[in-house]
Amino acid sequence: YVALVIDLYSRAIVGWETSTVKDTAFVEQRLKMALWRRKHTKRPVDKGLLHHSDAGSQYTSIRYTDTLEIEGLVPSIGSVGD
């Protein structure tokens, strides 16, 4: 599996990860890479930035939505329980 984070404004791939399983840790790693890269290139992500993903279980998991909240990102989709 391959997961990417794309900055839609610049159309640049800012985070990526590959894995043999598609779980929450897999997609969380590529998000953390994207945030780290933006911070270290002097273009940190502002709080309230919209994070869009599909509705896969790894993106709607409690762990992942908690990570988005901690980082100040707003998910474009609700949780599975909504």
C-alpha positions as CSV (number, residue, x, y, z in Angstrom):
1,Y,0.0,0.0,0.0
2,V,1.0,3.6,-0.6
3,A,-0.4,6.6,1.1
4,L,0.4,10.2,0.1
5,V,-0.3,13.7,1.5
6,I,-0.6,16.3,-1.2
7,D,-0.6,20.0,-0.6
8,L,-3.4,21.0,-3.0
9,Y,-2.2,24.6,-3.3
10,S,1.3,23.8,-4.4
11,R,0.3,20.3,-5.8
12,A,3.4,18.9,-4.0
13,I,3.6,15.6,-2.3
14,V,4.6,16.5,1.2
15,G,4.3,13.1,2.9
16,W,4.3,9.5,1.9
17,E,4.5,6.0,3.4
18,T,4.4,2.4,2.1
19,S,3.3,-0.6,4.0
20,T,2.2,-4.2,3.6
21,V,-0.8,-3.5,5.8
22,K,-3.2,-0.5,5.7
23,D,-3.8,0.3,9.3
24,T,-3.9,3.6,11.3
25,A,-0.2,3.7,12.0
26,F,0.5,3.5,8.3
27,V,-1.5,6.6,7.4
28,E,-0.5,8.4,10.6
29,Q,3.2,8.2,9.7
30,R,2.7,9.9,6.3
31,L,0.7,12.7,8.0
32,K,3.5,13.2,10.6
33,M,6.0,13.3,7.8
34,A,4.1,15.9,5.9
35,L,3.7,18.1,9.1
36,W,7.4,17.7,9.9
37,R,8.5,18.6,6.4
38,R,6.3,21.7,6.3
39,K,7.7,22.8,9.7
40,H,11.3,22.2,8.7
41,T,11.0,24.1,5.4
42,K,9.7,27.2,7.3
43,R,6.1,26.7,6.0
44,P,4.3,25.3,9.1
45,V,0.7,24.2,8.7
46,D,-1.8,26.7,10.3
47,K,-4.3,25.5,12.9
48,G,-7.7,24.8,11.3
49,L,-6.3,23.5,8.0
50,L,-8.7,21.1,6.3
51,H,-7.5,17.5,6.0
52,H,-9.3,15.6,3.3
53,S,-9.3,11.8,3.0
54,D,-11.5,9.0,2.0
55,A,-13.8,7.3,4.6
56,G,-11.5,4.3,5.2
57,S,-11.5,2.9,8.6
58,Q,-7.9,3.9,9.3
59,Y,-8.9,7.6,8.6
60,T,-12.0,7.5,10.8
61,S,-10.4,5.6,13.7
62,I,-10.3,7.3,17.1
63,R,-6.5,7.3,17.1
64,Y,-6.3,9.1,13.7
65,T,-9.0,11.6,14.5
66,D,-7.3,12.3,17.8
67,T,-4.0,12.9,16.0
68,L,-5.7,15.4,13.7
69,E,-7.2,17.2,16.7
70,I,-3.8,17.3,18.5
71,E,-2.2,18.8,15.3
72,G,-5.0,21.3,14.9
73,L,-6.3,19.9,11.7
74,V,-10.0,19.6,10.8
75,P,-11.1,16.4,9.1
76,S,-13.3,16.7,6.0
77,I,-15.3,13.7,6.9
78,G,-17.0,12.6,10.1
79,S,-16.4,9.4,12.1
80,V,-17.9,6.1,11.3
81,G,-20.3,6.5,14.3
82,D,-21.7,9.9,13.0
